Amino acid sequence: MTRVGFATGYDPSLTISQMTAWVQKAEERGYEVGFFSETIGLVRGSVPTLSAFALATKNITLGTTQVVRLRSPVVMAQTLASLDEISNGRIILAPGACTKAHALRHSLEPQDPVLTLTEWVESIRQILTGETITFKGQVVNLENVGLSWKPVRQHIPFWIAATSRTGLKLAGKIGDGVLLNAIASPEYTANAIKIVREAAEEAGKDWSEFEVAQLINCSVEDDRGQAFDQIRWEVASKFTPIQAPFNAGPRLRVGEPYINKEDLPIFAEAYRKGGKEGLIKAIPESYVAGLTASGTPADVVDKVQRYRDVGVKLPLLRPAAVHQTQRLLDLFAPK
């Protein structure tokens, strides 16, 4: 059976109940994963949302991104174990580094993103064993900490959310898998997977057991131009002043042929003068075509296959608009 997942969480107009209903439909159609993104944009919280997903479904695996440092390792372990209990062992976590932008937005002092991500992951894993643990790190120090109950699973899979070269290497080193970012071309993805695989194999991991998942933005309409229009803001949002520092530069350094460095100051000026609409107008059509799976149903199917061809084992498909969701679910339904 062809593996496929459904992703949600970016659209602030969708309520938790509405997202839950779509995840139920994804489960009915044989999707392997229902995935929620908790973002710097302050969308719905992952813990209540995944709780709703878990109580409304029976079989589909449930995953979420969470940026470390926004919760302590103890709280993250406690909530993960609780969610895993509610779902009968169906939870996956995609922990991501706390960048300077994340830290400032949450009133935290910036700290080394690689170090903090590494120590959060290591300490959370130890807590999830159900044993009382002591952890002595450079930023995480825990003394005789343990959950008061035995978790359903002592090992919850961690797919490290990564975009940059540094993050991709770390994902290969410490992850059970990698979650590759959205708004990226298959060409970028091929370069990223090569970096992850080299690091994973250097760490002695079996690549056949290592998960490679990617969020893929999809916009499906009968008219290609309409499909592009529906997803233009999703593309443009990666080039706002908040998003651009940890999106554009890292993608370029990995090897993203559809982003031109010379365009970045143009985008910044367009946003300064015209806000959201100004930035949308400044984004070339080549960005939309290259960085997403958009167009007619045949276009979208062909583009998703290109991601599979370069090594994505589990595409997580995120619709650009609510009215496209049913069509997208049906288009890729394994059943």
Secondary structure, DSSP 4 states (H G I P E B T S, - for coil): ----EEEE---TTS-HHHHHHHHHHHHHTT-SEEEE---TT--S-HHHHHHHHHHH-SSSEEEEEEETTSS-HHHHHHHHHHHHHHTTS-EEEEEE---HHHHHHTT-----HHHHHHHHHHHHHHHHTTS-EEEE-SS-EEEEE--SS--S-S---BEEEE-SHHHHHHHHHH-SEEEE-SS--HHHHHHHHHHHHHHHHHTT--GGGSEEEEEEEEEE-SSHHHHHHHHHHHHHGGGSTTTGGGTHHHHHHH--TT--GGGHHHHHHHHHHHHHHHHHHHS-HHHHHHHSEEESHHHHHHHHHHHHHTT-SEEEEEESSGGGHHHHHHHH---
